[in-house]
């Protein structure tokens, strides 16, 4: 995502990707939330079959962890629709790393899911064991799973079609509308393959699946460690099953209420700090670049250039200079600031910039459309599933589905800051055709520790503050800009202590590097999640 580029370890959110890959009854729910009484679908299930554990490397096709001789896998059958528990069942693939110390084993298991949505998570237990939370595996089983709709679990097989390129000189709005239409086509085509199932892909139902897994494990409670998007699943689990939650730690947290234009604005606010630093740097070097001797002048000139190129992009050969290209110059790393400045100066003069954008990618083969379902451990793993990605965000959010809404929100941010506003445009929920009930997070009695990264733009720190206010959890501030970096920081020791004792921590903690606010954040485009 333009404000949310992230590595495979972080796996989160964003938009604009297909250019680069081919780049909560309301009254009843309110009563339940205030009373803490679970609905019939959230009561303890009966007759749960035992799990048939086998070595993952032996039974899971394309198991991604080379030389793994410890992780065990099994398949769990759960209701597709928890309002109809005796109806259609679906398969959830689960994993286990058994506790290594026989004298300490038997403590409440730790469910570990390291991000998403859309990605396969079943092997996350191995990563959790390798890094900062590893000591906990001596005394408790680590449990993982592929969330419904992804990985080895039941999912809809439906691929992204190649982007239909617009003319190189097409205005920015026309390009965005074409991408919206592309996303809308994907959403319609893929959900039609199995609309009943697609509608049930929500964080709340993923939480219910985890509770069925808890029952199958014979555990009274679970611990939960989640990062990035799976913090939404964690918040849902604690809201629905607080009495079955022992301790929960959520790192790099998504907002408790997810609405793409609002999320875009929050992410932009972080990235604009870096852009402001760059504009100050340019103003201090007016003798070199002649863009203005004060920030206001520089910002005005760059805003005007961006606006001009959004309305009428400049084409040089097969290269397109548009408003996003201007933004890309503003978010370069510090050692490339001079290059960016010279590019901008050339564009203002109407000459050819020293560094041009990449030419458009060649057309991809035509996609054949939805494929017959293949899931379960004996079938190839789905590394990334775009249907699950979109459904997790869109099913429970009736807003941000029309182009006019998301474009108007983007334009309002751009009008407020012509140079850097409106840099993000998340179109994932374009014409999303399904709806499902959402359960807003609520406060609980179980121990909840939150951690947010002060300078991060993937999941901005403001989202951790929103989660704290919604859930009542304790917030630890990590002094870095690295997404989901907790296990690689000194803060990992606090997590081990938390899961052993329930003792929470506030204040600050050093990150992977104690740094000031980042000099720049990728703002101009949203990276496609399948690139991670």
N, C-alpha and C positions, 0 to 999 in steps of 0.2 A: 504494500500500500504506500502510496506516496508518503503519507506520514507513518507508514507501518511496515517498512521493509524489515525483514527479520530472517534469521537463519533457521535451518531445519530444527535446531534445538528449541527454538522459540515458537515456531508455527502459529501465527495468529491470523491477522485480519487485514483486509485492504481491498483496494479496487483499482482497476484499470488494467488488469492483468492480461486480458486476451490479446492485447496489442503486443505484449512482450513475450508471451509464451509462444505464440504462433508466428510477452513483458509482465399474557397472564389472564357455572352461572355466577356473575360478578358479585351478587349479594351473598351467595353461599360461600364463595371464595373469601370474601371479606370476613364473614363470620368465622370461617375456619382459621384464617390468619390471626384474628384477634383472640380466638379461644384456644388455639393450639391443638384442636381436635383434628385428627387425620380423617380424610374421606375413606369410603369403603375400599377404593382402589389402592389406598396406601396402608391398609392394615396388614398384619403379618400373614404371609401366604402359608398355606398348609400343603403337605405332601410334596415338598420340593425334592426332586431327585438328587442323589449324590453326584458329585463331579467325578469324572473318569480321567484322572490326571495321567499324562504321558509326557515323555521328554519332547519338548517343542521341536528340537532339531530332527526328531524322528518322525513326527506326525504333521508338522506344519510345513506345507510346501513353500519354498522360497523364504524360510526362516532367516531374518536379516542379520542375526548375530553369529558371526563366524566362530566356530570352535566352542559354542555354548553347550556345556554338558550339565547345566544346573536347572535352567528354566523349564518348568512344566506347563503344559497347555491342556485345556479342556474346553468343551462346548456347553453352554448353558441355554436352556429354552425358557423364554419369557413371553408374556403376552405382548402382542403387537400394540394393542389398545388396552390400557389398564382400566378403562371404563367397561371393557368386555373381557374380563380375565379368563373366561372359558372359551373364548373365540380363537382366532388365528394366533399361532405362536411363531416367534422368530428366533434365530440362533445368534447368540452373543459369544464371541471367542474370548476366553479369559486365560490369564497366566499366573504363575506362582513361582516365587523364589523362596523356598522353605528356609526357616531360621537355621542358622549354622551352629548355634551353641545349644546342645541338648539340655543343658542344665538351666538355661534361661528361656528356652523356647516356650511358646504357648500364650504370650501376651497378645493383646488385641492387634489383629493384622493391620497393615498399612496399605491402603489403596493409593497407588501412585499413577497419575496421568499428567503427562508433561506437554499439554497444549493441544492445539487444533484450531478450528474443527476441520473435518475432512481427512485428516491424516490417520494412519494406522498407529495405535498407541500401545499395542499389546507387549511390545518389547521394552517399554519404558522402565519396567522394573529393573532391567539390567543397568540402565543409566543411573537410576536412583541408587543402586547398590555400589556403583563405581565411584560416585562422587561424595559430597559432603554428608549425606544422610546414610551412608553405607554402614556405620556402626550399629544402626538400629536393626539391621538384618540379622545380627547375632541373636536377638531376643524375640523377633517377631517375623512372621511371613510377610513378604512384599507381594502385593496382589496388583495385577494389571488387567486391562481389557481393551478391546477395540469397541468404541462406542457404536451403538446401533447406527447403521448406515455407512460404516467405514471398515477398512482393513479386511480381516477374515470374517467379521460379523456380517449379518445379512445386510445387503445394500443394493442400490439400484445402479446398474452398469449403464452409464450414459456419458459420452465424451463431449468435450467442447468442440464445436465446429471452428474451422479457420475463420478469422476475422475478415469480413468483407471490407476491403480498404476503400476509403473515400478518396476523392481527388486530392492530390498533394496540396493544392491551394484552397481546399475547403475551409470555411471559417470554423473556429473552435467549437461553436455550438453544434454545427452540423456533424463534426467528428464525434462529439459526445453523444449526440442522438443516435448515430449509427451504432456506437458501442452499447448504448442502452437497449436498442432493438436487438442486438446480438444476444445480450444477457437475457432479455425477455423471451427470446426464442428458446434458448437453453432451458430456462425455468419452466416454460410450458411443455416443451417436448419431453423433458426428463421426468417431471412430476406426473405426466400422463401415463408413463410406463407403469406406475403403481401408486396412484394418488392416495389410497388408504394408508399405505406404509409411509409415504413421504410426509403426510400430515402428522404422523406420530414421531417424527424426528425432532425432538425438542430437548433442551437441557433438563426439563422436569422429568421426562420419560427416561433419559439417560440416568438420572438420579434414582429412579424407581428400579431400573435394571441393576444398578449397584446394590440396592437394598435386597433384591432377589439373590444376588451373588453373596451378600452377607449371610443370608439364610442358608444358602447351599454350603457355605463354609462352616456352618454351625457356630457362628460368632454372634454374641449378644450385641456387640457394637463394632464399629470400624473407626480407624483413624484415616484421615484423608490428606494427601499432599497433592495440590494441583497448581499448575502454572498457566498463564496466558488464558486462552479461551476456556479451559476446563475449570477455571475459577468460577465460571457461571454454573457449571454442573455442581461444583462444591457448594456454592451458595444455595442452589436449589435443594441439594440433599439435606443440608442442615435445616432449611426452612420446613421441609416435609418430614424429616426424620431426626429431629433434634435429640430425642431420647435415645436414639440408636447411634449417635455420634459421640465418640469419646473425645478426640481432639482433631482439629483441622487447621492446616496452614495453607494459605493461598498467597502466591507470589506473582507479581506483575499482573494486576487484576483488571478484568474488564468491568465496565460500569454495570451496576445492578439493573439499570434500565437501558436497553440498547436501542439506539435510534441513529442510523447512519449519519445524517447531516450534523447532528449534535456531536457525535464521535469525531467526525471530520474536523469540526471547529476546535474541539479540545486538542486534537493532535496538531493542528496548524499552530495553535497558541504556543506549543513547545518549539516547533521548528522555527517560528518567527523570531525567537530569541537569537538563534544563530544567524539568521538573515540580518537582524538589526546590527549584530557585531560586524558583519561584512559591509553593510552600508556605512557604518561609522568609519571603517577602515578606508573605504573609497573616498569619503569626504575629507579625510586627513591627507589624501594624496591627490587633491584636485590639480596640482601642478603636473602630475603624470597623466591623469586620465580625463581631466576636464569634465567631470560629471557633476560637479557642484562642490562648494566648499563647506556645506552643512548637510546634515542628514535629510532635512526636509526637501532640499533641492534635489539631492540624489534620488530619494524615494519618488519624487514627483516625475523625474525624467524616466526612471525605470518603469514606473507605473504606466506612463504614456506609451513607452515602447511596447510593453506587454499588451496593452489594450489595442494598439495598432496591429500587432502581429496576430492577435486573436481574431480580429475582424478580417484581416487580409494577410494570411501567411505569405512569407517570401519563399520562393522555390529556387534553389541553386542546384542545377542538375536534377538528381533524384533525392536531394536533401530538402527538408522542410524546416524553416525557421518560424516557429509560432510562439504563442504566449508561454507554453510549457517549456520551450527551449530557453526563454529568458529566465524562468524559475530555476532551471537546471544550472544556470551559471551562478545563481545566488546561493546554491547549497553545496558547492564544491568544497573539498577539504582545504584547509588553510594554505597548504603548500601549492594549491592551484588557483588561489585567488587572483593572482596576476593574469593567468590565462583567461579566467572568467571575465575580468575587467576588459581585457583587450578584445574579447569576443563581443562584449556589450558595446564598446566604443565603435567597433566596426559596423555593427548592426545599426547603430544610431546614425552613422555616416552613410549608410547604404552600400558599404563595401563588403567584401567577402570575409567573414570571421576566420581567424586562424584555425579554429577547430569547429568542424561542422558536425551535425548530428549524424547518426547512422542512417544509411538508406533503408527504405522499407524492406521487410523480409519477403522472400518469394512466397507465392501461394502454397498452402499445404494441401495434401490430398483431401478429397471430400470425405466427411465423416459418415459412416453408415447408419448412425442413429442408435437408439437403445439396443442393448444386447441381451440375450437370455441370461437370467440371474445365475451367477456362479459364486458361491460363498462357502464358508466352512474351512477348517484347517487343511483339508485335502485339496483345496483349490488355490490358485495363485492369489497372493495377497494384493489388495488394492492399496498402493502407497498413498494415493490421494484421491478423494471422491468429491467432485464439485457439487453433487446433489446434497450430500450431507453438510458441506460447508454452507451452502445457501439456506437450506432448511433450518439449520440451527439458529441462524440469525433472523430469518424472515417469517417463519411460521407463527411466532408469537408477537410479531410486530406489524400491525396493520398500516403503519406509516411508511414513508420513504419508498413507495412503490411506483409512483408516477414520475415521469421525466420532468414535468413542470415543477413538481415539488423539490426534487433534489437540485435541479438547475437553479431555481429561484434562491434556494438557500446558499448555493455556491456563489451566485452573483451578489447576494447581499454581503457576503464576507469579502468579496473582491472589491465592492464599492467602498467598504469601510477601510480597506487597505489595498489600493490598486497595485502596489508592487508585489505583495506576498499573500494577500487574502485569496480565499477560494482556490487554493492550490490542490485540495483534495476533492475528489468526486467519486463517491462510492455508489456503484450502481448494482450491487449484488441482488437487491430485492426488486429488480425491474419487473413490473407487472406480475409479481408473485401471486399465484392463483389460490393458495391454500391459507387456512387459518386454524390456529390451535389455541387452547387456553393457556395462559401464562400464570405463574404464581410469583408475585413480587417477593423478593427476599424479606425476611423478617428476623427480628432479634430472637435469640435462644439462650439456653442455659449452658450448653456445651462450650468447651474452651475453643476459642477462635483467635488465631493469630494471622494478621495480614502483614504483607511487606510490599512496599512500593519503592520504585527506583526514582530518585528525585529529578533526574535530568532525562528520563526516558521519554521517547516520543512514540514508541510502538503501543504501549499501554500507559498513557500519561499518568503521572503521580496523582492528578486530580481525580482519576477514576478510583484509586485506592482510598482517597478521602471520602468519595461518595459511598464506596462499599462499607467503610467504617461507620458512616452515619446511618446507613440502612441496616446493618447487621449488629452493630455494637461491638465488633471485634476490636482488638488492640492492634494499632498500626506501628510497625517498625519502619523507619526511613533508611533506605540503603543509599549511600552516597556514590552512585554511579549512574551511567546512562545505558547500562546493559540489560537487555530484556531477559527475564527469568534467570538471572545470574546467581541467585541465592546459594546453590550448592558449591559454587566456585569462589565464595567469599568467606571472610571470617564469621559472617552471620550464620553459617551452616552449623556451627557449634551451638548456637542458640536454638536452632530447629531440633537438634538432637535432644537438648535439655527439655524443650517444650514437649516433645512426644513422650519423653520418659516421665516427666513430672507434672505437666500441664501449666508450667510457669511461663507466662507471657512476657514480652519485652516491648517497651516503647523506646522513644528516643531515636538515636541514629546508630548506624553501623557502617564501617568502611566497605566499599564495594570492590569490584575487580580492579578499579583504579579510582582513587579519589580525585575527581576532576571538576572543574567549573562547568557551568552549563555548556553543552556541546557547541562547537563553532558553527555547525550547520547540520541539518537533518534532511534526508531525502524527502523533498516536498512535492516535486512536480508531478510525479506519477506514482500510482499504487502498483507494487509488484504483484504479479500473479502468485497465489499461494503455492501452486504446483511447482514453482521454481525453487522452493526451499528444500 
